[in-house]
Amino acid sequence: MDSVRSDRSVDGTALALKILVAGGFGVGKTTLVGSVSEIRPLRTEEQLSEAGQLVDDIDGVEKKTTTTVAMDFGRITIRSGLAVYLFGTPGQDRFWFLWDELATGALGAVVLADTRRLQDCFPAVDYFEHRSIPFLVAVNCFPGSRSYGPHEVARALDLDGGTPVVLCDARDKDSGKEVLIRLVEYAGRMHSARLLDPAEPDPVG
């Protein structure tokens, strides 16, 4: 999967980038991948079981009946010659062993956040910060959730300076596409800066 980040078509004009969509349980990862994908998304969802409910915190997402057990996969063309392959990560900690494989070769990541359960994105934020993988935080604006501005969210998550925070609606294709464009631009700047600084390793180079 690591070759996805920089695959080119036969004529050498098309660039494909690999991006992860991460975050806590029930935050909208599957919804985001499905809403922006121009192909039928691959989903690995299973029904929540009584045993799973004993370990999965469904507070705030009581209506959720399924969970991703491996990954979601979708594809979107950002502009002519530039496509993005999306890999949605499983949210529960018992599936985190899959993250390292999914992260191999990724340009960057979207960390989805729900302001009702903001603490659930700390593991994803820590994961990408510790591996120097560029990411942004996209606040999924659920109906009835408290409205926080980007600066408030950045402070609450103790993000490194410059890490983008954007508001989005994971159900809306245009909103999701704008999130991806922001990430591609930000990750591109970060990787370019690392290439100019030999002391700063590029984790996906």
C-alpha positions as CSV (number, residue, x, y, z in Angstrom):
1,M,0.0,0.0,0.0
2,D,3.0,2.3,0.4
3,S,3.2,2.9,-3.4
4,V,-0.2,4.5,-3.4
5,R,1.2,7.8,-2.3
6,S,3.1,8.5,-5.5
7,D,1.7,6.2,-8.2
8,R,1.7,7.7,-11.7
9,S,-0.4,6.6,-14.6
10,V,1.0,5.2,-17.8
11,D,1.3,8.6,-19.4
12,G,3.1,10.0,-16.4
13,T,0.5,12.8,-15.7
14,A,-1.7,11.4,-12.9
15,L,-0.5,11.6,-9.3
16,A,-2.2,9.5,-6.6
17,L,-1.9,10.4,-2.9
18,K,-2.6,8.3,0.1
19,I,-4.5,10.0,3.0
20,L,-5.7,8.5,6.3
21,V,-9.0,9.4,7.9
22,A,-8.7,8.8,11.7
23,G,-10.4,9.6,14.9
24,G,-12.5,8.1,17.7
25,F,-15.3,5.6,17.6
26,G,-18.4,7.0,15.9
27,V,-16.9,10.3,14.8
28,G,-17.9,10.0,11.2
29,K,-14.9,8.5,9.4
30,T,-16.9,6.0,7.3
31,T,-19.4,8.8,6.5
32,L,-16.7,11.1,5.3
33,V,-15.0,8.5,3.1
34,G,-18.4,7.5,1.6
35,S,-19.6,11.0,1.0
36,V,-16.5,12.1,-1.0
37,S,-15.6,8.9,-2.8
38,E,-16.3,8.8,-6.5
39,I,-16.3,5.0,-6.5
40,R,-18.4,2.7,-4.3
41,P,-16.4,2.8,-1.1
42,L,-15.1,-0.4,0.4
43,R,-16.3,-0.8,4.0
44,T,-15.5,-3.4,6.6
45,E,-18.4,-2.7,9.0
46,E,-19.8,-5.2,11.4
47,Q,-22.8,-5.0,13.7
48,L,-22.0,-4.0,17.2
49,S,-22.4,-7.0,19.5
50,E,-23.3,-7.1,23.2
51,A,-19.7,-8.1,24.0
52,G,-18.4,-5.1,22.0
53,Q,-20.6,-2.7,23.8
54,L,-18.9,-3.7,27.0
55,V,-15.6,-2.2,25.7
56,D,-16.8,0.4,23.2
57,D,-17.9,3.8,24.7
58,I,-21.1,4.7,22.8
59,D,-21.9,7.6,25.1
60,G,-23.1,10.3,22.7
61,V,-23.5,7.9,19.7
62,E,-26.1,5.6,21.2
63,K,-27.8,5.2,17.8
64,K,-24.6,3.7,16.2
65,T,-25.2,0.1,15.3
66,T,-22.1,-0.8,13.3
67,T,-18.3,-0.4,13.6
68,T,-15.3,-0.5,11.2
69,V,-13.2,-3.6,11.9
70,A,-10.4,-3.1,9.3
71,M,-10.6,0.0,7.1
72,D,-12.7,2.1,4.8
73,F,-11.4,2.8,1.3
74,G,-12.5,5.4,-1.2
75,R,-11.1,7.5,-4.1
76,I,-11.6,11.1,-5.1
77,T,-10.2,13.3,-7.9
78,I,-9.1,16.6,-6.4
79,R,-8.3,18.2,-9.8
80,S,-7.1,17.0,-13.2
81,G,-4.1,14.8,-12.7
82,L,-4.4,14.5,-8.9
83,A,-6.3,11.8,-7.2
84,V,-6.6,10.9,-3.5
85,Y,-7.0,7.4,-2.1
86,L,-8.7,7.5,1.3
87,F,-8.1,4.9,4.0
88,G,-10.4,5.2,7.0
89,T,-8.9,3.7,10.2
90,P,-10.8,1.7,12.8
91,G,-11.6,3.8,15.9
92,Q,-11.4,1.3,18.8
93,D,-8.1,0.8,20.5
94,R,-8.3,-3.0,20.0
95,F,-7.9,-2.5,16.3
96,W,-4.9,0.0,16.5
97,F,-2.5,-2.7,15.4
98,L,-3.8,-2.0,11.9
99,W,-2.7,1.6,11.9
100,D,1.0,1.1,11.2
101,E,0.2,-0.8,8.0
102,L,-2.4,1.7,6.9
103,A,-0.1,4.7,7.7
104,T,2.8,3.4,5.5
105,G,3.4,5.8,2.6
106,A,0.6,8.2,3.6
107,L,1.0,11.8,2.7
108,G,-0.9,12.9,5.7
109,A,-4.1,12.4,7.8
110,V,-7.4,13.9,8.7
111,V,-8.3,13.5,12.3
112,L,-12.0,13.8,12.7
113,A,-13.3,15.3,16.0
114,D,-16.6,15.4,17.7
115,T,-16.8,18.3,20.2
116,R,-19.1,16.1,22.4
117,R,-16.3,13.6,22.7
118,L,-13.2,15.7,22.0
119,Q,-11.0,13.5,24.2
120,D,-11.5,10.6,21.8
121,C,-9.2,12.2,19.2
122,F,-6.2,12.4,21.5
123,P,-4.8,8.9,20.5
124,A,-4.9,9.8,16.8
125,V,-3.3,13.2,17.4
126,D,-0.5,11.5,19.5
127,Y,0.0,8.8,16.9
128,F,0.6,11.3,14.0
129,E,2.6,13.7,16.1
130,H,5.0,11.0,17.3
131,R,5.5,9.8,13.8
132,S,5.8,13.2,12.2
133,I,3.0,12.6,9.8
134,P,1.3,15.8,8.8
135,F,-2.3,16.0,9.8
136,L,-5.2,18.4,10.4
137,V,-8.1,18.3,12.7
138,A,-11.6,18.4,11.1
139,V,-14.4,19.1,13.5
140,N,-17.5,17.2,12.4
141,C,-20.4,19.5,13.2
142,F,-23.0,17.1,14.5
143,P,-26.5,18.5,15.1
144,G,-26.9,19.6,18.7
145,S,-23.2,19.6,19.4
146,R,-21.6,22.6,21.1
147,S,-20.0,25.0,18.7
148,Y,-16.3,25.5,19.2
149,G,-14.0,27.7,17.1
150,P,-10.8,26.3,15.6
151,H,-8.6,28.1,18.1
152,E,-10.6,26.6,21.0
153,V,-10.2,23.1,19.6
154,A,-6.5,23.6,19.0
155,R,-6.0,24.7,22.6
156,A,-8.1,21.9,24.0
157,L,-6.1,19.3,22.0
158,D,-2.8,21.0,22.7
159,L,-1.9,21.0,19.0
160,D,1.5,22.0,17.8
161,G,1.6,25.5,16.4
162,G,0.4,25.6,12.7
163,T,-1.6,22.4,12.8
164,P,-4.8,23.3,10.9
165,V,-8.2,23.0,12.5
166,V,-11.2,23.2,10.2
167,L,-15.0,22.8,10.6
168,C,-16.8,20.3,8.3
169,D,-19.9,18.3,7.7
170,A,-18.8,14.7,7.0
171,R,-22.1,14.0,5.2
172,D,-21.5,16.8,2.6
173,K,-19.2,16.0,-0.4
174,D,-18.1,19.6,-1.0
175,S,-17.3,20.1,2.7
176,G,-15.3,16.8,2.8
177,K,-13.4,17.7,-0.4
178,E,-12.4,21.1,1.0
179,V,-11.0,19.3,4.1
180,L,-8.9,17.1,1.8
181,I,-7.7,20.0,-0.3
182,R,-6.6,21.8,2.9
183,L,-4.7,18.7,4.1
184,V,-2.9,18.2,0.7
185,E,-1.8,21.8,0.7
186,Y,-0.6,21.6,4.3
187,A,1.1,18.3,4.0
188,G,2.8,19.4,0.8
189,R,4.3,22.4,2.6
190,M,5.5,20.2,5.5
191,H,7.2,17.6,3.3
192,S,8.8,20.4,1.2
193,A,10.2,22.0,4.3
194,R,11.6,18.6,5.5
195,L,13.3,18.1,2.1
196,L,15.0,21.5,2.6
197,D,16.2,20.6,6.1
198,P,18.3,17.4,6.0
199,A,18.2,17.2,9.8
200,E,14.4,16.7,9.7
201,P,13.5,13.2,8.4
202,D,10.6,12.7,6.1
203,P,8.7,9.7,7.5
204,V,7.1,8.7,4.2
205,G,9.9,9.5,1.8
